[in-house]
């Protein structure tokens, strides 16, 4: 009877369904990732990427070890942290934003690097072209610069008498070059708007930016950026509500803290696409020939609760075009 029971148990295990996309358990891969922020602040994004990896079969403790490092809001430490990950000989490096991707590219030409939420990687010097990166960097971008005109147009529709817009840039994701400034100012000028640029690399920069925004009397704030914006969304929203300033975000996940509007792509979608790149590379694909992906879907989200708190009436034309209206 014992032998029969053992045979049945072994048969059941052999016939048990295997998770879709699951990888062989014989190989345990090491993925390195460095964050500009603190462990607590970056955990929501880290968890989002871990879920994306798990969805295609890469499970921590089974066939994946995620080696993380944190700069604790000191961007200048990123270079040293990436160098440490390279010395540990991880199989692949994941870069949450351009800051990490650039440091990784400078640190190694051998270890593959996957951008999770990159921005304009050609101009940043990360890749040769979107179609054929040509080096050890590839992945997914969240470049919203081409949509700047649409963001400003939506804000103008929200407030027809709008004349002054504050643009808050996350410099860990995008270098605020003269070209980027020119694009923003050209598209604002076409709508009769004046724009003022505010820069942030760490959360404390956001507080200083809002002090300047208040003193310079911007009427709305458009927040453009990457992981810093997502991790600091509660701080941004609180400062905006205190000053009774409408805030528009450019990423879906930033609306969780009560932003007024969002127009842009999803960080969750990008994380899932980046996880696919990790999978392809670990299976032997070369980053040099894997085309970099750009967002294919943008959404408009409006928060009526926040609008009420600000004393704003959202035009019906905007509500009808919204993909989601938060009551």
C-alpha positions as CSV (number, residue, x, y, z in Angstrom):
1,X,0.0,0.0,0.0
2,X,2.8,2.4,0.8
3,X,4.5,1.7,-2.5
4,X,1.2,2.2,-4.3
5,X,0.6,5.5,-2.5
6,X,4.1,6.7,-3.4
7,X,3.5,5.9,-7.1
8,X,0.2,7.8,-7.1
9,X,1.9,10.8,-5.5
10,X,4.7,10.8,-8.0
11,X,2.3,10.5,-10.9
12,X,0.2,13.4,-9.6
13,X,3.3,15.6,-9.3
14,X,4.4,14.7,-12.8
15,X,1.0,15.5,-14.3
16,X,0.4,18.7,-12.3
17,X,0.0,21.7,-14.6
18,X,3.0,24.0,-15.0
19,X,2.6,27.7,-14.8
20,X,2.4,29.3,-18.3
21,X,5.8,30.6,-19.3
22,X,7.5,29.1,-16.2
23,X,11.3,28.7,-16.6
24,X,13.3,25.5,-15.8
25,X,14.1,25.3,-12.1
26,X,17.6,24.0,-12.7
27,X,18.9,27.5,-13.4
28,X,18.7,30.4,-10.9
29,X,19.2,33.8,-12.6
30,X,20.5,36.9,-10.8
31,X,18.9,40.2,-11.8
32,X,20.5,43.4,-10.5
33,X,18.6,46.6,-10.0
34,X,19.5,49.9,-8.4
35,X,17.0,52.6,-7.2
36,X,17.6,56.3,-6.7
37,X,15.2,56.4,-3.7
38,X,14.7,54.6,-0.4
39,X,13.5,51.0,0.0
40,X,10.1,52.1,1.3
41,X,9.5,54.7,-1.4
42,X,10.5,52.5,-4.3
43,X,8.8,49.3,-3.1
44,X,5.6,49.9,-5.0
45,X,7.5,50.0,-8.3
46,X,9.8,47.2,-7.3
47,X,6.7,45.0,-6.4
48,X,5.1,46.0,-9.8
49,X,8.2,44.7,-11.7
50,X,8.5,41.6,-9.5
51,X,4.8,40.8,-10.3
52,X,5.5,41.3,-14.0
53,X,8.4,38.8,-13.9
54,X,6.4,36.3,-11.8
55,X,3.6,36.5,-14.4
56,X,5.9,35.0,-17.0
57,X,7.4,32.4,-14.7
58,X,10.4,34.1,-12.9
59,X,9.8,33.5,-9.2
60,X,12.1,34.8,-6.5
61,X,13.5,31.9,-4.5
62,X,12.8,29.5,-7.3
63,X,14.5,30.5,-10.5
64,X,15.3,34.1,-9.8
65,X,17.3,36.2,-7.3
66,X,16.7,39.9,-7.4
67,X,19.7,41.8,-6.1
68,X,18.6,45.3,-5.2
69,X,20.5,48.4,-4.1
70,X,19.2,51.8,-3.0
71,X,20.9,55.3,-3.3
72,X,18.7,56.6,-0.5
73,X,17.8,59.8,-2.4
74,X,21.5,60.5,-3.3
75,X,21.6,60.1,-7.1
76,X,25.4,60.5,-7.1
77,X,25.6,57.0,-5.4
78,X,24.0,55.3,-8.4
79,X,27.4,54.8,-10.2
80,X,28.9,53.0,-7.2
81,X,25.8,50.9,-6.7
82,X,25.8,49.8,-10.3
83,X,29.5,49.0,-10.2
84,X,28.8,46.8,-7.1
85,X,26.1,44.9,-9.0
86,X,28.5,44.4,-11.9
87,X,31.2,43.0,-9.6
88,X,28.6,40.6,-8.2
89,X,28.3,39.2,-11.8
90,X,24.5,39.4,-12.1
91,X,23.1,37.8,-15.3
92,X,21.2,40.9,-16.3
93,X,20.7,44.5,-15.1
94,X,17.3,46.2,-15.0
95,X,17.2,50.0,-15.2
96,X,14.1,51.8,-13.7
97,X,15.1,55.1,-15.4
98,X,17.7,56.7,-17.6
99,X,20.0,57.5,-14.6
100,X,20.5,53.8,-13.9
101,X,20.7,52.8,-17.6
102,X,23.5,55.4,-18.2
103,X,25.5,54.3,-15.2
104,X,25.1,50.7,-16.1
105,X,26.2,51.3,-19.7
106,X,29.3,53.0,-18.4
107,X,30.0,50.2,-16.0
108,X,29.7,47.2,-18.4
109,X,29.6,46.4,-22.0
110,X,29.0,42.7,-21.3
111,X,26.0,42.4,-19.0
112,X,22.7,43.0,-20.8
113,X,20.7,46.0,-19.6
114,X,16.9,46.3,-19.8
115,X,15.3,49.7,-19.5
116,X,11.9,49.4,-17.6
117,X,10.8,53.0,-17.9
118,X,13.4,54.7,-20.2
119,X,13.0,58.0,-21.8
120,X,14.3,59.1,-25.3
121,X,17.2,56.6,-25.1
122,X,18.7,57.7,-28.5
123,X,19.1,61.3,-27.4
124,X,20.4,60.1,-24.0
125,X,23.2,58.2,-25.8
126,X,22.0,54.8,-24.5
127,X,21.3,53.2,-27.9
128,X,22.1,53.8,-31.6
129,X,18.5,53.6,-32.8
130,X,15.1,52.4,-31.6
131,X,14.9,49.6,-34.2
132,X,18.5,48.4,-33.7
133,X,20.0,49.4,-30.3
134,X,23.4,48.1,-31.3
135,X,24.9,47.6,-27.8
136,X,24.0,45.9,-24.5
137,X,21.0,48.2,-23.8
138,X,17.4,47.6,-24.9
139,X,13.9,47.6,-23.3
140,X,10.9,49.8,-23.0
141,X,10.4,53.6,-23.0
142,X,7.9,55.9,-21.4
143,X,8.7,59.0,-23.5
144,X,5.9,61.5,-23.1
145,X,7.7,64.4,-24.9
146,X,5.8,63.8,-28.2
147,X,2.6,64.1,-26.2
148,X,3.4,67.5,-24.6
149,X,1.2,69.4,-27.0
150,X,-1.7,67.1,-26.1
151,X,-1.1,67.6,-22.3
152,X,-1.1,71.4,-22.7
153,X,-4.2,71.3,-24.9
154,X,-6.1,69.3,-22.3
155,X,-5.1,71.8,-19.6
156,X,-6.2,74.7,-21.8
157,X,-9.5,72.9,-22.2
158,X,-9.8,72.5,-18.5
159,X,-9.1,76.2,-17.8
160,X,-9.9,78.2,-21.0
161,X,-8.3,81.3,-19.4
162,X,-5.1,79.5,-18.6
163,X,-1.9,81.4,-19.3
164,X,0.8,80.2,-17.0
165,X,1.9,76.5,-16.7
166,X,4.5,75.0,-14.4
167,X,6.3,72.0,-15.8
168,X,7.8,69.8,-13.1
169,X,10.5,67.5,-14.6
170,X,12.0,64.3,-13.1
171,X,15.6,64.6,-14.1
172,X,16.4,61.0,-13.1
173,X,14.2,60.0,-16.1
174,X,14.9,62.8,-18.6
175,X,17.7,65.3,-19.1
176,X,16.1,68.7,-19.6
177,X,18.1,69.6,-22.7
178,X,17.6,72.7,-24.8
179,X,15.8,70.6,-27.3
180,X,13.3,69.4,-24.8
181,X,12.8,73.0,-23.5
182,X,12.3,74.2,-27.0
183,X,9.7,71.6,-27.8
184,X,7.8,72.4,-24.6
185,X,7.9,76.2,-25.2
186,X,7.0,75.9,-28.9
187,X,3.9,73.8,-28.1
188,X,2.9,76.0,-25.2
189,X,3.3,79.1,-27.4
190,X,1.0,77.7,-30.0
191,X,-1.7,77.6,-27.3
192,X,-0.9,81.1,-26.0
193,X,0.7,79.7,-22.8
194,X,3.8,80.6,-21.0
195,X,5.7,77.7,-19.3
196,X,8.2,77.7,-16.5
197,X,10.5,74.7,-15.9
198,X,11.1,73.2,-12.4
199,X,13.6,70.4,-11.9
200,X,13.6,67.5,-9.4
201,X,16.1,64.7,-8.7
202,X,15.1,63.8,-5.2
203,X,11.9,64.3,-3.1
204,X,13.2,67.5,-1.4
205,X,13.5,69.1,-4.8
206,X,9.8,68.8,-5.2
207,X,9.1,70.9,-2.1
208,X,11.4,73.6,-3.3
209,X,9.8,73.5,-6.7
210,X,6.3,74.0,-5.3
211,X,7.6,77.0,-3.3
212,X,8.8,78.5,-6.5
213,X,5.6,77.6,-8.3
214,X,3.6,79.3,-5.7
215,X,5.7,82.5,-5.7
216,X,5.6,82.6,-9.5
217,X,1.8,82.0,-9.6
218,X,1.6,79.2,-12.0
219,X,-2.1,78.3,-12.6
220,X,-1.6,74.6,-13.2
221,X,1.2,72.1,-12.8
222,X,2.1,69.4,-15.4
223,X,4.3,66.7,-13.8
224,X,6.5,65.0,-16.3
225,X,8.8,62.2,-15.2
226,X,9.5,58.7,-14.2
227,X,10.0,56.7,-11.0
228,X,10.6,59.7,-8.8
229,X,7.2,61.1,-9.7
230,X,5.5,57.7,-9.0
231,X,7.2,57.3,-5.6
232,X,6.6,61.0,-4.6
233,X,3.0,61.2,-5.9
234,X,1.5,61.7,-2.4
235,X,3.9,64.5,-1.6
236,X,3.1,66.2,-5.0
237,X,-0.6,65.9,-4.6
238,X,-0.5,67.2,-1.0
239,X,1.5,70.2,-2.0
240,X,-0.8,70.9,-4.9
241,X,-3.9,70.7,-2.8
242,X,-2.4,73.0,-0.2
243,X,-1.8,75.6,-2.9
244,X,-5.2,74.8,-4.6
245,X,-3.3,74.0,-7.8
246,X,-4.6,71.6,-10.4
247,X,-2.0,68.9,-11.2
248,X,-1.9,66.8,-14.3
249,X,0.3,63.6,-14.3
250,X,1.7,61.8,-17.3
251,X,1.5,58.3,-15.9
252,X,-1.5,56.2,-14.8
253,X,0.0,55.0,-11.5
254,X,0.5,58.5,-10.2
255,X,-3.2,59.0,-9.9
256,X,-3.5,56.8,-6.8
257,X,-2.7,59.7,-4.4
258,X,-5.5,61.9,-5.8
259,X,-4.2,63.8,-8.8
260,X,-6.7,65.8,-10.8
261,X,-5.9,64.5,-14.3
262,X,-3.7,62.0,-16.0
263,X,-2.9,61.6,-19.6
264,X,-0.3,59.1,-20.5
265,X,0.8,55.4,-20.6
266,X,0.8,52.8,-17.8
267,X,3.9,51.9,-15.8
268,X,2.4,48.5,-15.2
269,X,2.1,47.8,-18.9
270,X,5.7,48.9,-19.4
271,X,6.9,46.7,-16.6
272,X,5.3,43.7,-18.1
273,X,6.8,44.4,-21.5
274,X,10.3,44.9,-19.9
275,X,9.9,41.5,-18.2
276,X,9.4,40.0,-21.6
277,X,12.7,41.5,-22.6
278,X,14.4,40.0,-19.6
279,X,13.0,36.6,-20.5
280,X,14.1,36.8,-24.1
281,X,17.7,37.9,-23.2
282,X,18.0,35.2,-20.5
283,X,17.0,32.7,-23.2
284,X,19.8,33.9,-25.5
285,X,18.5,36.9,-27.4
286,X,21.0,39.8,-27.9
287,X,20.0,43.3,-26.8
288,X,21.8,44.8,-29.8
289,X,19.1,43.5,-32.1
290,X,16.0,43.7,-29.9
291,X,14.1,46.9,-30.9
292,X,13.2,49.2,-28.1
293,X,9.4,49.5,-27.5
294,X,7.5,52.7,-27.1
295,X,4.0,53.1,-25.5
296,X,1.2,52.1,-27.8
297,X,-1.7,53.2,-25.5
298,X,-2.3,56.4,-23.6
299,X,-5.3,57.1,-21.4
300,X,-7.1,60.1,-20.0
301,X,-8.2,59.8,-16.4
302,X,-10.1,62.5,-14.4
303,X,-10.7,62.6,-10.7
304,X,-14.0,64.4,-9.9
305,X,-13.3,64.1,-6.1
306,X,-10.2,66.2,-6.5
307,X,-11.9,68.6,-8.9
308,X,-14.5,69.2,-6.2
309,X,-11.8,69.8,-3.5
310,X,-10.3,72.4,-5.9
311,X,-13.6,74.0,-6.7
312,X,-13.3,73.1,-10.4
313,X,-16.0,72.1,-12.8
314,X,-14.7,69.7,-15.4
315,X,-16.0,70.5,-18.9
316,X,-18.3,67.9,-20.3
317,X,-16.2,67.6,-23.4
318,X,-13.3,66.3,-21.3
319,X,-15.5,63.9,-19.3
320,X,-16.8,62.4,-22.5
321,X,-13.3,61.7,-23.8
322,X,-12.0,60.3,-20.5
323,X,-11.1,56.6,-20.4
324,X,-11.8,56.6,-16.7
325,X,-13.6,59.1,-14.4
326,X,-12.9,58.7,-10.7
327,X,-16.0,59.7,-8.7
